[in-house]
Amino acid sequence: MILARRLHKLGHHVSIANSRGPESLTALAAEIGATPVSIVDAAKAGEIVILAIPTKAVADLPRGLFANVPSSVVVIDIGNYHPELRDGHIDAIDRDMLDSQWVAQQIGRPVIKAFNNILAKSLLEKGVPRGTRRRIALSVYGDSSDAKTAVLRLVDDLGFDPVDGGDLDDSWRQQTGTPAYCHDLEAAALRRALAEADRSRIAEYRAEQEARIRRSL
Ligand SMILES: NC(=O)c1ccc[n+]([C@@H]2O[C@H](COP(=O)([O-])OP(=O)(O)OC[C@H]3O[C@@H](n4cnc5c(N)ncnc54)[C@H](OP(=O)(O)O)[C@@H]3O)[C@@H](O)[C@H]2O)c1
């Protein structure tokens, strides 16, 4: 909901949906300045669709949700897979599929991975105008350069330095618990952290992060 709030403030028309239906979102939508809609209507409401739901919930989205949505509509996956804390185990991801590749497979549609590696509080409070010293950077991964360009622009508009990380195949570099995960880094430091990540440690990074979260609860 932080993204909805910030995007409305930037002048975007924002629609929001959840599993309980638009009526359940009336008060929140009014407070944010968004339009409450059904999941089906959310998928076709705009130029960018942001999936901001628990990973396990992606499998519950209506079948064929994006079937009639124009291919120019960009889908952003901001999710993080938390098998122990929230999602339960998803075999394909446990067997080495990347989080966002699994999401893309479930919805039958390419996704851009972004915003998964910044905490809600930072997203809400730490965006600053381009050129501001110590501006936090956010990386974006995906296979369509047009879609990625749109999301990199959105990152900049939201107050963060956009960093093109590469193709979705490389998006493990910003998955849960990696060196680039939720550290509010500036662009050069973020690029170093992304480069430093070790693919053989994906499961370990995730488990360490889940342990950190568990300790903090
Ligand atoms: N919080 C953060 O700082 C942060 C930062 C980066 C990434 N993320 C990731 O972003 C995702 C969302 O995180 P969050 O913190 O926003 O979680 P959250 O507070 O639990 O919100 C999840 C939202 O998803 C909706 N939802 C759940 N199941 C659904 C379904 N089947 N269909 C449609 N909507 C559904 C929920 O509403 P209903 O239950 O009413 O349907 C709720 O509005 C997670 O994967 C998380 O790991 C979170």
The ligand as a Tripos MOL2 file, in Angstrom:
@<TRIPOS>MOLECULE
LIG
   48    52     1     0     0
SMALL
NO_CHARGES

@<TRIPOS>ATOM
      1 N1          6.6330   -4.9500    3.7530 N.am      1 LIG1
      2 C1          7.8100   -4.7020    3.1930 C.2       1 LIG1
      3 O1          8.6410   -3.9290    3.7330 O.2       1 LIG1
      4 C2          8.1610   -5.3600    1.8820 C.ar      1 LIG1
      5 C3          9.2450   -4.8500    1.1590 C.ar      1 LIG1
      6 C4          9.5630   -5.4260   -0.0570 C.ar      1 LIG1
      7 C5          8.8370   -6.4930   -0.5340 C.ar      1 LIG1
      8 N2          7.8060   -6.9950    0.2030 N.ar      1 LIG1
      9 C6          7.0670   -8.1550   -0.3480 C.3       1 LIG1
     10 O2          5.8850   -7.6670   -0.9590 O.3       1 LIG1
     11 C7          4.8240   -8.6150   -0.8040 C.3       1 LIG1
     12 C8          3.6890   -7.9630   -0.0330 C.3       1 LIG1
     13 O3          4.1960   -7.5520    1.2220 O.3       1 LIG1
     14 P1          3.3510   -6.7290    2.2800 P.3       1 LIG1
     15 O4          4.2640   -6.3980    3.3850 O.co2     1 LIG1
     16 O5          2.6010   -5.6560    1.5730 O.co2     1 LIG1
     17 O6          2.3490   -7.8690    2.7350 O.3       1 LIG1
     18 P2          0.9690   -7.6950    3.4950 P.3       1 LIG1
     19 O7          0.9930   -6.4810    4.3630 O.co2     1 LIG1
     20 O8          0.7140   -9.0460    4.0660 O.co2     1 LIG1
     21 O9         -0.0480   -7.3750    2.3330 O.3       1 LIG1
     22 C9         -0.3550   -8.3340    1.4450 C.3       1 LIG1
     23 C10        -1.5540   -7.8490    0.6250 C.3       1 LIG1
     24 O10        -1.8510   -8.8950   -0.2810 O.3       1 LIG1
     25 C11        -3.2560   -9.1190   -0.2600 C.3       1 LIG1
     26 N3         -3.4970  -10.5020   -0.6410 N.ar      1 LIG1
     27 C12        -3.2070  -11.6210    0.0630 C.ar      1 LIG1
     28 N4         -3.5830  -12.7170   -0.6370 N.ar      1 LIG1
     29 C13        -4.1250  -12.2600   -1.7950 C.ar      1 LIG1
     30 C14        -4.6850  -12.9100   -2.9300 C.ar      1 LIG1
     31 N5         -4.7620  -14.2380   -3.0210 N.pl3     1 LIG1
     32 N6         -5.1430  -12.1360   -3.9420 N.ar      1 LIG1
     33 C15        -5.0740  -10.7870   -3.8510 C.ar      1 LIG1
     34 N7         -4.5350  -10.1180   -2.8190 N.ar      1 LIG1
     35 C16        -4.0700  -10.8540   -1.7960 C.ar      1 LIG1
     36 C17        -3.6540   -8.8090    1.1750 C.3       1 LIG1
     37 O11        -5.0070   -8.4970    1.3030 O.3       1 LIG1
     38 P3         -6.1050   -9.6280    1.6400 P.3       1 LIG1
     39 O12        -5.4960  -10.5370    2.6560 O.co2     1 LIG1
     40 O13        -7.2390   -8.8540    2.1370 O.co2     1 LIG1
     41 O14        -6.3560  -10.3070    0.3480 O.co2     1 LIG1
     42 C18        -2.7970   -7.5950    1.4650 C.3       1 LIG1
     43 O15        -3.4100   -6.4200    0.9860 O.3       1 LIG1
     44 C19         5.4270   -9.8090   -0.0580 C.3       1 LIG1
     45 O16         5.8640  -10.7840   -0.9640 O.3       1 LIG1
     46 C20         6.6140   -9.1810    0.6620 C.3       1 LIG1
     47 O17         7.5890  -10.1370    0.9510 O.3       1 LIG1
     48 C21         7.4310   -6.4320    1.3870 C.ar      1 LIG1
@<TRIPOS>BOND
     1     1     2 1
     2     2     3 2
     3     2     4 1
     4     4     5 ar
     5     4    48 ar
     6     5     6 ar
     7     6     7 ar
     8     7     8 ar
     9     8     9 1
    10     8    48 ar
    11     9    10 1
    12     9    46 1
    13    10    11 1
    14    11    12 1
    15    11    44 1
    16    12    13 1
    17    13    14 1
    18    14    15 2
    19    14    16 1
    20    14    17 1
    21    17    18 1
    22    18    19 2
    23    18    20 1
    24    18    21 1
    25    21    22 1
    26    22    23 1
    27    23    24 1
    28    23    42 1
    29    24    25 1
    30    25    26 1
    31    25    36 1
    32    26    27 ar
    33    26    35 ar
    34    27    28 ar
    35    28    29 ar
    36    29    30 ar
    37    29    35 ar
    38    30    31 1
    39    30    32 ar
    40    32    33 ar
    41    33    34 ar
    42    34    35 ar
    43    36    37 1
    44    36    42 1
    45    37    38 1
    46    38    39 2
    47    38    40 1
    48    38    41 1
    49    42    43 1
    50    44    45 1
    51    44    46 1
    52    46    47 1
@<TRIPOS>SUBSTRUCTURE
     1 LIG1         1 GROUP 0 **** ****
